[in-house]
Amino acid sequence: MSTNEVSTEILERFKKVSSATLYSAVGIRFGIKCFMEGVNPMTPGVRMAARARTLRCVPPRPDLHKEVVIGENSPEYRAMALCGPGDVLVVDCMRFPYGASLGDVKLLHLQMQRADGLVTDGAIRDLDVVRTYGFSIFAQKRTPSASEYTLPYEENVPIQCAGVLVRPGDVIVGDDDGVVVIPLSMAEEVIAWTEEHEAAEEYVKEKILAESCRPGRHYPPTEATIEEMYRVQGKR
């Protein structure tokens, strides 16, 4: 596990901002693909911000199955062993909508590790049971199917998830709008911009209501708006 980690304090700040504003920061401002299209909240009302630990799946084949399925040392258990508080397991299921290699029994490991969440661009099995484990869940769908679509292959490597690059240690933020990925190297810059932007939007909404005007008079906020906000708040 890398020593270059996002701090718990930074993660707590990410929990207070929306995935929509983070998309504006990473996807629009920096032009980086960051939104996991088709990955949906399976534990609605729960906001998650955590460090990525990764698991890559490949199409199953009998010869490979014999090599990698080795009981408690199989790739999925090695991946979950990397997780702890403040971490989320991100699984590359190659976007198979019904691909699911993890269900209620295996995911007991993730619960015992006290991880914050599970994100997969495949499906989730045994959802009603897994919801009781206390971590956030994001997936394409729910399914009864098992391993005919995907085979866990390797952990702690860069992966794709729903077409987005995820590297171990990246910040994963999920809420009811979906999941976005913030590169580790940009995390502090992104959270600072996002906090300022959300504060500016709240300031703009107050001005719109006070003036009973069309939002376009003040939205989107500009650098001048931000400077005005700080002056009014006595921060400049």
SEMIKOL-852574 format. One line per field, with one value per residue (C-alpha): x, y, z; residue number from 0. Coordinates in nm, 4 decimals, always signed. Layout:
SEMIKOL-852574
x <- [X:...]
y <- [Y:...]
z <- [Z:...]
seq <- [NUM:...]
//
This chain:
SEMIKOL-852574
x <- [+0.0000:+0.1443:+0.2518:+0.1309:-0.2271:-0.5085:-0.5556:-0.8678:-0.9158:-0.9230:-1.1682:-1.3993:-1.3992:-1.4863:-1.7853:-1.9388:-1.9408:-2.1522:-2.0469:-2.1971:-1.9588:-1.6664:-1.7567:-1.7367:-1.3922:-1.2397:-1.4480:-1.5069:-1.2305:-0.9512:-1.1076:-1.0483:-1.3028:-1.4184:-1.7890:-1.8754:-2.1658:-2.4233:-2.2945:-2.5877:-2.6349:-2.7579:-2.7593:-2.9497:-2.9013:-2.5462:-2.2589:-1.9162:-1.5659:-1.2847:-0.9488:-0.9599:-0.8336:-0.8705:-0.9625:-0.9445:-1.1604:-1.1134:-1.3375:-1.3478:-1.1794:-1.1195:-0.7387:-0.7091:-0.9681:-0.7414:-0.4506:-0.6119:-0.8932:-0.6890:-0.9220:-0.8535:-0.5575:-0.7701:-0.7421:-1.0692:-0.9563:-0.6162:-0.7936:-1.0302:-0.7381:-0.5960:-0.9105:-0.9789:-1.1611:-1.1534:-1.1102:-1.3453:-1.3027:-1.3391:-1.3997:-1.3423:-1.6101:-1.5542:-1.8938:-2.0860:-2.4263:-2.4841:-2.1225:-2.0850:-1.8081:-1.8876:-2.1902:-2.2928:-2.0480:-1.7340:-1.8228:-1.8173:-1.4436:-1.5013:-1.7291:-1.4712:-1.2100:-1.4460:-1.4178:-1.6327:-1.7705:-1.7866:-1.8012:-1.8357:-1.9240:-2.0885:-2.3717:-2.4212:-2.5536:-2.7456:-2.8033:-3.0633:-2.8139:-2.5084:-2.6910:-2.6935:-2.3115:-2.2982:-2.0863:-2.1900:-2.2638:-2.2598:-2.3210:-2.4948:-2.7667:-2.8580:-2.8366:-2.8726:-2.5884:-2.2444:-1.9147:-2.0096:-1.9184:-1.6119:-1.3187:-1.1240:-0.7657:-0.5399:-0.5478:-0.3897:-0.3321:-0.4690:-0.8065:-1.0969:-1.4351:-1.7255:-1.4712:-1.2875:-0.9263:-0.8930:-0.5507:-0.4966:-0.5211:-0.7463:-1.0396:-1.3779:-1.6841:-2.0334:-2.3782:-2.7281:-2.6193:-2.3461:-1.9729:-1.6772:-1.3028:-1.0542:-0.6897:-0.4768:-0.2293:-0.5079:-0.7093:-0.6144:-0.6453:-0.9827:-1.1356:-1.0228:-1.1770:-1.4960:-1.5505:-1.5030:-1.7316:-2.0118:-1.9873:-2.0062:-2.3140:-2.4881:-2.4003:-2.5361:-2.8625:-2.9108:-2.8577:-3.1025:-3.3740:-3.3049:-3.3313:-3.6063:-3.4176:-3.3450:-3.0523:-2.8535:-2.7876:-2.5490:-2.4962:-2.2526:-2.0345:-1.7227:-1.3955:-1.5508:-1.8443:-1.6060:-1.4145:-1.7446:-1.8527:-1.5319:-1.5639:-1.9238:-1.8188:-1.5290:-1.2693:-1.0885]
y <- [+0.0000:+0.3376:+0.5775:+0.8620:+0.8655:+1.1140:+1.1988:+1.1261:+1.5014:+1.5479:+1.2574:+1.4199:+1.7359:+1.5332:+1.3833:+1.7307:+1.8178:+1.6820:+1.4525:+1.7088:+1.9853:+1.7433:+1.6515:+2.0215:+2.0383:+1.7266:+1.6577:+2.0127:+2.2266:+1.9745:+1.7727:+1.4341:+1.1551:+1.0982:+1.0026:+0.6317:+0.6165:+0.3501:+0.2861:+0.3488:+0.3924:+0.0703:+0.2212:+0.5466:+0.8416:+0.7435:+0.9678:+0.8080:+0.9466:+0.6938:+0.5821:+0.3328:-0.0221:-0.2082:-0.5500:-0.6385:-0.9143:-1.0924:-1.3227:-1.6681:-1.9724:-2.3124:-2.3061:-1.9626:-2.0537:-2.3367:-2.0956:-1.8051:-1.9532:-2.0602:-2.0337:-1.7572:-1.6366:-1.5769:-1.2268:-1.0959:-1.1751:-1.0203:-0.7069:-0.6890:-0.7414:-0.4089:-0.2269:-0.0701:+0.2320:+0.5112:+0.2671:+0.1461:-0.1646:-0.0707:-0.3670:-0.3770:-0.6141:-0.5024:-0.3272:-0.6555:-0.5470:-0.8837:-0.9684:-1.0350:-1.2253:-1.1043:-1.1875:-1.1923:-1.4594:-1.3223:-0.9663:-1.0557:-1.0003:-0.6392:-0.5878:-0.7379:-0.5023:-0.2117:-0.0728:+0.2217:+0.0850:-0.1259:+0.0139:-0.2104:-0.1560:-0.4982:-0.6183:-0.6988:-1.0297:-1.0846:-0.7108:-0.7282:-0.9092:-0.7070:-0.3810:-0.4870:-0.4917:-0.1157:-0.0011:+0.1975:+0.0017:+0.1265:-0.1058:-0.1265:-0.3659:-0.6404:-1.0000:-1.3633:-1.4705:-1.5691:-1.6095:-1.6888:-1.3354:-1.2408:-1.3937:-1.1936:-1.1828:-0.9220:-0.6603:-0.3232:-0.2248:+0.0546:-0.0533:+0.0808:+0.1022:+0.2112:+0.3494:+0.5600:+0.5063:+0.4224:+0.3983:+0.2696:+0.5642:+0.7789:+0.9392:+0.7864:+0.9958:+0.8550:+0.9909:+0.9555:+1.1249:+0.8670:+0.8087:+1.0271:+0.9618:+1.2245:+1.1477:+1.1238:+1.3791:+1.6400:+1.5682:+1.8727:+2.1138:+1.9693:+1.9802:+2.3413:+2.4519:+2.2524:+2.3980:+2.7508:+2.6866:+2.5421:+2.8383:+3.0753:+2.8968:+2.9314:+3.3028:+3.3388:+3.1646:+3.4084:+3.7030:+3.5603:+3.5176:+3.8586:+4.0320:+3.8033:+3.7902:+3.5310:+3.3096:+3.4099:+3.7514:+3.5962:+3.2359:+3.0822:+3.2546:+3.4329:+3.5250:+3.8655:+3.6936:+3.5003:+3.8160:+3.9890:+3.6925:+3.7047:+4.0815:+4.0502:+3.7716:+3.9803:+3.7321:+3.9704]
z <- [+0.0000:-0.0977:+0.1748:-0.0465:+0.0779:+0.1027:+0.4694:+0.6699:+0.7096:+0.3307:+0.2942:+0.5484:+0.3377:+0.0257:+0.2100:+0.2404:-0.1317:-0.4148:-0.6956:-0.9352:-0.8265:-0.8261:-1.1833:-1.2679:-1.1075:-1.2626:-1.5729:-1.6974:-1.5464:-1.6043:-1.8876:-1.7218:-1.7640:-1.4076:-1.4044:-1.3870:-1.6292:-1.5441:-1.1913:-0.9579:-0.5823:-0.4219:-0.0722:-0.1400:+0.0903:+0.1862:+0.0773:+0.0441:-0.0003:+0.0234:-0.1125:-0.3989:-0.3594:-0.6856:-0.8228:-1.1925:-1.3378:-1.6709:-1.8748:-1.7118:-1.8651:-1.7048:-1.7323:-1.5703:-1.3078:-1.1885:-1.1548:-0.9703:-0.7604:-0.4582:-0.1636:+0.0862:-0.1232:-0.4339:-0.5874:-0.4438:-0.0879:-0.1440:-0.2709:+0.0246:+0.2635:+0.1362:+0.2493:+0.5834:+0.7229:+0.4653:+0.1743:-0.0991:-0.3139:-0.6824:-0.9142:-1.2894:-1.4219:-1.7820:-1.7719:-1.7907:-1.6556:-1.4868:-1.4045:-1.0324:-0.8568:-0.5050:-0.2926:+0.0702:+0.1889:+0.0217:+0.1138:+0.4817:+0.4371:+0.3322:+0.6320:+0.8688:+0.7235:+0.8116:+0.4585:+0.3542:+0.0314:-0.2827:-0.6362:-0.9407:-1.3042:-1.2917:-1.0716:-0.7049:-0.5755:-0.2522:-0.2222:+0.0538:+0.2769:+0.1762:+0.2528:+0.6177:+0.6227:+0.6665:+0.3712:+0.0635:-0.2534:-0.6125:-0.9089:-1.2458:-1.1396:-0.9008:-1.0217:-0.9123:-1.1434:-1.0240:-1.2077:-1.5682:-1.6804:-1.4771:-1.2905:-1.0297:-1.1547:-0.9879:-0.7166:-0.6428:-1.0078:-1.2278:-1.3662:-1.5657:-1.3983:-1.6188:-1.8649:-1.6058:-1.5027:-1.1333:-0.9713:-0.6180:-0.3799:-0.5991:-0.4190:-0.5004:-0.4175:-0.4486:-0.3678:-0.5085:-0.8337:-0.8990:-0.8636:-0.9636:-0.9461:-0.8296:-0.9130:-0.5995:-0.7347:-0.7674:-0.4539:-0.2451:-0.5380:-0.6360:-0.2876:-0.2352:-0.5681:-0.5037:-0.1576:-0.2905:-0.5885:-0.3742:-0.1363:-0.4348:-0.5688:-0.2337:-0.2324:-0.5859:-0.4951:-0.2088:-0.4469:-0.7012:-0.4391:-0.2836:-0.6210:-0.7557:-1.0845:-1.3475:-1.2389:-1.5473:-1.3926:-1.1405:-1.2541:-1.3129:-1.0507:-1.1759:-1.0078:-0.9421:-0.7690:-0.5478:-0.4559:-0.3726:-0.1597:+0.0425:+0.0921:+0.2112:+0.4483:+0.5778:+0.4542:+0.2177]
seq <- [0:1:2:3:4:5:6:7:8:9:10:11:12:13:14:15:16:17:18:19:20:21:22:23:24:25:26:27:28:29:30:31:32:33:34:35:36:37:38:39:40:41:42:43:44:45:46:47:48:49:50:51:52:53:54:55:56:57:58:59:60:61:62:63:64:65:66:67:68:69:70:71:72:73:74:75:76:77:78:79:80:81:82:83:84:85:86:87:88:89:90:91:92:93:94:95:96:97:98:99:100:101:102:103:104:105:106:107:108:109:110:111:112:113:114:115:116:117:118:119:120:121:122:123:124:125:126:127:128:129:130:131:132:133:134:135:136:137:138:139:140:141:142:143:144:145:146:147:148:149:150:151:152:153:154:155:156:157:158:159:160:161:162:163:164:165:166:167:168:169:170:171:172:173:174:175:176:177:178:179:180:181:182:183:184:185:186:187:188:189:190:191:192:193:194:195:196:197:198:199:200:201:202:203:204:205:206:207:208:209:210:211:212:213:214:215:216:217:218:219:220:221:222:223:224:225:226:227:228:229:230:231:232:233:234:235]
//
